Amino acid sequence: MNDNLAELKEVIVLLNKIERTYALERSKTIGLLQNMIWDAPALQNDALYFLQELAGDLNFYEPIERDRDTALGYYDDKQLLALTGKAKKQIQSLLPPDN
């Protein structure tokens, strides 16, 4: 896990930023997080597969209610915060206690 410690910390930073921002800024940060997850070799392993799932799920976040088609699986801020919170807990469980 030491090989990807820096990347995991950066994922947490981006998850926190997603939780603190809204609309366009949030969408940009989601894109940054997705690209990091999909492109960082250190995040490509079975123990971190939940991050791949998270990156895919983030495609269905729609901040604007009128543009959100729930029949197609698009979701709102509440669901987004649930997903990011769950991911942070999973990451924290993998980090050494002093992080």
mmCIF file of the C-alpha atoms, coordinates in Angstrom:
data_MODEL
# 
_entry.id   MODEL 
# 
loop_
_atom_site.group_PDB 
_atom_site.id 
_atom_site.type_symbol 
_atom_site.label_atom_id 
_atom_site.label_alt_id 
_atom_site.label_comp_id 
_atom_site.label_asym_id 
_atom_site.label_entity_id 
_atom_site.label_seq_id 
_atom_site.pdbx_PDB_ins_code 
_atom_site.Cartn_x 
_atom_site.Cartn_y 
_atom_site.Cartn_z 
_atom_site.occupancy 
_atom_site.B_iso_or_equiv 
_atom_site.pdbx_formal_charge 
_atom_site.auth_seq_id 
_atom_site.auth_comp_id 
_atom_site.auth_asym_id 
_atom_site.auth_atom_id 
_atom_site.pdbx_PDB_model_num 
ATOM 1  C CA . MET A 1 1  ? 0.000   0.000  0.000   1.00 0.00 ? 1  MET A CA 1 
ATOM 2  C CA . ASN A 1 2  ? 3.000   2.302  0.455   1.00 0.00 ? 2  ASN A CA 1 
ATOM 3  C CA . ASP A 1 3  ? 3.411   2.429  -3.331  1.00 0.00 ? 3  ASP A CA 1 
ATOM 4  C CA . ASN A 1 4  ? 0.132   4.288  -3.723  1.00 0.00 ? 4  ASN A CA 1 
ATOM 5  C CA . LEU A 1 5  ? 0.034   6.278  -0.475  1.00 0.00 ? 5  LEU A CA 1 
ATOM 6  C CA . ALA A 1 6  ? 0.584   9.634  -2.219  1.00 0.00 ? 6  ALA A CA 1 
ATOM 7  C CA . GLU A 1 7  ? -2.076  8.861  -4.821  1.00 0.00 ? 7  GLU A CA 1 
ATOM 8  C CA . LEU A 1 8  ? -4.586  7.831  -2.157  1.00 0.00 ? 8  LEU A CA 1 
ATOM 9  C CA . LYS A 1 9  ? -3.955  11.047 -0.256  1.00 0.00 ? 9  LYS A CA 1 
ATOM 10 C CA . GLU A 1 10 ? -4.543  13.018 -3.458  1.00 0.00 ? 10 GLU A CA 1 
ATOM 11 C CA . VAL A 1 11 ? -7.789  11.116 -4.045  1.00 0.00 ? 11 VAL A CA 1 
ATOM 12 C CA . ILE A 1 12 ? -8.922  12.166 -0.559  1.00 0.00 ? 12 ILE A CA 1 
ATOM 13 C CA . VAL A 1 13 ? -7.993  15.793 -1.314  1.00 0.00 ? 13 VAL A CA 1 
ATOM 14 C CA . LEU A 1 14 ? -10.097 15.689 -4.484  1.00 0.00 ? 14 LEU A CA 1 
ATOM 15 C CA . LEU A 1 15 ? -13.007 13.959 -2.697  1.00 0.00 ? 15 LEU A CA 1 
ATOM 16 C CA . ASN A 1 16 ? -12.940 16.685 -0.049  1.00 0.00 ? 16 ASN A CA 1 
ATOM 17 C CA . LYS A 1 17 ? -12.904 19.363 -2.746  1.00 0.00 ? 17 LYS A CA 1 
ATOM 18 C CA . ILE A 1 18 ? -15.896 17.738 -4.456  1.00 0.00 ? 18 ILE A CA 1 
ATOM 19 C CA . GLU A 1 19 ? -17.787 17.847 -1.157  1.00 0.00 ? 19 GLU A CA 1 
ATOM 20 C CA . ARG A 1 20 ? -16.965 21.546 -0.623  1.00 0.00 ? 20 ARG A CA 1 
ATOM 21 C CA . THR A 1 21 ? -17.773 22.903 -4.087  1.00 0.00 ? 21 THR A CA 1 
ATOM 22 C CA . TYR A 1 22 ? -20.825 23.111 -6.319  1.00 0.00 ? 22 TYR A CA 1 
ATOM 23 C CA . ALA A 1 23 ? -21.932 22.942 -9.953  1.00 0.00 ? 23 ALA A CA 1 
ATOM 24 C CA . LEU A 1 24 ? -19.261 23.749 -12.547 1.00 0.00 ? 24 LEU A CA 1 
ATOM 25 C CA . GLU A 1 25 ? -16.322 23.652 -10.109 1.00 0.00 ? 25 GLU A CA 1 
ATOM 26 C CA . ARG A 1 26 ? -17.575 20.346 -8.702  1.00 0.00 ? 26 ARG A CA 1 
ATOM 27 C CA . SER A 1 27 ? -17.881 18.891 -12.202 1.00 0.00 ? 27 SER A CA 1 
ATOM 28 C CA . LYS A 1 28 ? -14.305 19.936 -13.035 1.00 0.00 ? 28 LYS A CA 1 
ATOM 29 C CA . THR A 1 29 ? -13.008 18.320 -9.854  1.00 0.00 ? 29 THR A CA 1 
ATOM 30 C CA . ILE A 1 30 ? -14.962 15.141 -10.593 1.00 0.00 ? 30 ILE A CA 1 
ATOM 31 C CA . GLY A 1 31 ? -13.263 15.033 -13.999 1.00 0.00 ? 31 GLY A CA 1 
ATOM 32 C CA . LEU A 1 32 ? -9.841  15.467 -12.404 1.00 0.00 ? 32 LEU A CA 1 
ATOM 33 C CA . LEU A 1 33 ? -10.562 12.675 -9.938  1.00 0.00 ? 33 LEU A CA 1 
ATOM 34 C CA . GLN A 1 34 ? -11.836 10.340 -12.644 1.00 0.00 ? 34 GLN A CA 1 
ATOM 35 C CA . ASN A 1 35 ? -8.771  10.933 -14.808 1.00 0.00 ? 35 ASN A CA 1 
ATOM 36 C CA . MET A 1 36 ? -6.478  10.352 -11.860 1.00 0.00 ? 36 MET A CA 1 
ATOM 37 C CA . ILE A 1 37 ? -8.197  7.080  -10.952 1.00 0.00 ? 37 ILE A CA 1 
ATOM 38 C CA . TRP A 1 38 ? -8.214  5.837  -14.529 1.00 0.00 ? 38 TRP A CA 1 
ATOM 39 C CA . ASP A 1 39 ? -4.664  6.948  -15.357 1.00 0.00 ? 39 ASP A CA 1 
ATOM 40 C CA . ALA A 1 40 ? -2.593  6.312  -12.198 1.00 0.00 ? 40 ALA A CA 1 
ATOM 41 C CA . PRO A 1 41 ? -0.959  2.874  -12.364 1.00 0.00 ? 41 PRO A CA 1 
ATOM 42 C CA . ALA A 1 42 ? -0.644  2.830  -8.557  1.00 0.00 ? 42 ALA A CA 1 
ATOM 43 C CA . LEU A 1 43 ? -4.447  2.896  -8.305  1.00 0.00 ? 43 LEU A CA 1 
ATOM 44 C CA . GLN A 1 44 ? -4.914  -0.054 -10.662 1.00 0.00 ? 44 GLN A CA 1 
ATOM 45 C CA . ASN A 1 45 ? -5.157  -3.065 -8.371  1.00 0.00 ? 45 ASN A CA 1 
ATOM 46 C CA . ASP A 1 46 ? -7.779  -5.333 -6.854  1.00 0.00 ? 46 ASP A CA 1 
ATOM 47 C CA . ALA A 1 47 ? -7.654  -3.709 -3.415  1.00 0.00 ? 47 ALA A CA 1 
ATOM 48 C CA . LEU A 1 48 ? -8.543  -0.349 -4.963  1.00 0.00 ? 48 LEU A CA 1 
ATOM 49 C CA . TYR A 1 49 ? -11.090 -1.557 -7.495  1.00 0.00 ? 49 TYR A CA 1 
ATOM 50 C CA . PHE A 1 50 ? -13.769 0.378  -5.605  1.00 0.00 ? 50 PHE A CA 1 
ATOM 51 C CA . LEU A 1 51 ? -12.129 3.537  -6.973  1.00 0.00 ? 51 LEU A CA 1 
ATOM 52 C CA . GLN A 1 52 ? -12.720 2.338  -10.543 1.00 0.00 ? 52 GLN A CA 1 
ATOM 53 C CA . GLU A 1 53 ? -16.369 1.787  -9.654  1.00 0.00 ? 53 GLU A CA 1 
ATOM 54 C CA . LEU A 1 54 ? -16.548 5.231  -8.049  1.00 0.00 ? 54 LEU A CA 1 
ATOM 55 C CA . ALA A 1 55 ? -15.072 6.876  -11.154 1.00 0.00 ? 55 ALA A CA 1 
ATOM 56 C CA . GLY A 1 56 ? -17.706 5.196  -13.302 1.00 0.00 ? 56 GLY A CA 1 
ATOM 57 C CA . ASP A 1 57 ? -20.515 6.094  -10.914 1.00 0.00 ? 57 ASP A CA 1 
ATOM 58 C CA . LEU A 1 58 ? -19.436 9.734  -10.959 1.00 0.00 ? 58 LEU A CA 1 
ATOM 59 C CA . ASN A 1 59 ? -20.451 9.894  -14.630 1.00 0.00 ? 59 ASN A CA 1 
ATOM 60 C CA . PHE A 1 60 ? -24.054 9.864  -13.429 1.00 0.00 ? 60 PHE A CA 1 
ATOM 61 C CA . TYR A 1 61 ? -23.880 12.907 -11.160 1.00 0.00 ? 61 TYR A CA 1 
ATOM 62 C CA . GLU A 1 62 ? -26.047 15.737 -12.456 1.00 0.00 ? 62 GLU A CA 1 
ATOM 63 C CA . PRO A 1 63 ? -26.065 18.911 -10.357 1.00 0.00 ? 63 PRO A CA 1 
ATOM 64 C CA . ILE A 1 64 ? -28.968 20.554 -12.216 1.00 0.00 ? 64 ILE A CA 1 
ATOM 65 C CA . GLU A 1 65 ? -32.317 19.007 -11.329 1.00 0.00 ? 65 GLU A CA 1 
ATOM 66 C CA . ARG A 1 66 ? -34.034 19.804 -14.637 1.00 0.00 ? 66 ARG A CA 1 
ATOM 67 C CA . ASP A 1 67 ? -31.222 18.010 -16.496 1.00 0.00 ? 67 ASP A CA 1 
ATOM 68 C CA . ARG A 1 68 ? -31.248 14.965 -14.223 1.00 0.00 ? 68 ARG A CA 1 
ATOM 69 C CA . ASP A 1 69 ? -32.908 11.892 -15.703 1.00 0.00 ? 69 ASP A CA 1 
ATOM 70 C CA . THR A 1 70 ? -33.314 9.543  -12.764 1.00 0.00 ? 70 THR A CA 1 
ATOM 71 C CA . ALA A 1 71 ? -34.715 6.837  -15.058 1.00 0.00 ? 71 ALA A CA 1 
ATOM 72 C CA . LEU A 1 72 ? -31.257 6.632  -16.630 1.00 0.00 ? 72 LEU A CA 1 
ATOM 73 C CA . GLY A 1 73 ? -29.532 6.520  -13.240 1.00 0.00 ? 73 GLY A CA 1 
ATOM 74 C CA . TYR A 1 74 ? -28.524 10.149 -12.845 1.00 0.00 ? 74 TYR A CA 1 
ATOM 75 C CA . TYR A 1 75 ? -28.399 11.352 -9.251  1.00 0.00 ? 75 TYR A CA 1 
ATOM 76 C CA . ASP A 1 76 ? -28.187 14.473 -7.107  1.00 0.00 ? 76 ASP A CA 1 
ATOM 77 C CA . ASP A 1 77 ? -25.890 16.061 -4.529  1.00 0.00 ? 77 ASP A CA 1 
ATOM 78 C CA . LYS A 1 78 ? -27.175 13.842 -1.718  1.00 0.00 ? 78 LYS A CA 1 
ATOM 79 C CA . GLN A 1 79 ? -26.180 10.650 -3.545  1.00 0.00 ? 79 GLN A CA 1 
ATOM 80 C CA . LEU A 1 80 ? -22.879 12.211 -4.612  1.00 0.00 ? 80 LEU A CA 1 
ATOM 81 C CA . LEU A 1 81 ? -22.001 12.980 -0.989  1.00 0.00 ? 81 LEU A CA 1 
ATOM 82 C CA . ALA A 1 82 ? -22.931 9.438  0.020   1.00 0.00 ? 82 ALA A CA 1 
ATOM 83 C CA . LEU A 1 83 ? -20.602 8.013  -2.651  1.00 0.00 ? 83 LEU A CA 1 
ATOM 84 C CA . THR A 1 84 ? -17.698 10.304 -1.781  1.00 0.00 ? 84 THR A CA 1 
ATOM 85 C CA . GLY A 1 85 ? -18.125 9.687  1.943   1.00 0.00 ? 85 GLY A CA 1 
ATOM 86 C CA . LYS A 1 86 ? -18.117 5.925  1.455   1.00 0.00 ? 86 LYS A CA 1 
ATOM 87 C CA . ALA A 1 87 ? -15.003 6.115  -0.731  1.00 0.00 ? 87 ALA A CA 1 
ATOM 88 C CA . LYS A 1 88 ? -13.163 8.232  1.845   1.00 0.00 ? 88 LYS A CA 1 
ATOM 89 C CA . LYS A 1 89 ? -13.964 5.688  4.569   1.00 0.00 ? 89 LYS A CA 1 
ATOM 90 C CA . GLN A 1 90 ? -12.679 2.859  2.384   1.00 0.00 ? 90 GLN A CA 1 
ATOM 91 C CA . ILE A 1 91 ? -9.481  4.746  1.613   1.00 0.00 ? 91 ILE A CA 1 
ATOM 92 C CA . GLN A 1 92 ? -8.926  5.686  5.274   1.00 0.00 ? 92 GLN A CA 1 
ATOM 93 C CA . SER A 1 93 ? -9.225  2.007  6.222   1.00 0.00 ? 93 SER A CA 1 
ATOM 94 C CA . LEU A 1 94 ? -6.279  1.286  3.908   1.00 0.00 ? 94 LEU A CA 1 
ATOM 95 C CA . LEU A 1 95 ? -4.016  4.067  5.146   1.00 0.00 ? 95 LEU A CA 1 
ATOM 96 C CA . PRO A 1 96 ? -1.631  3.809  8.100   1.00 0.00 ? 96 PRO A CA 1 
ATOM 97 C CA . PRO A 1 97 ? -3.203  5.188  11.329  1.00 0.00 ? 97 PRO A CA 1 
ATOM 98 C CA . ASP A 1 98 ? -1.150  8.402  11.325  1.00 0.00 ? 98 ASP A CA 1 
ATOM 99 C CA . ASN A 1 99 ? -2.611  9.601  7.981   1.00 0.00 ? 99 ASN A CA 1 
# 
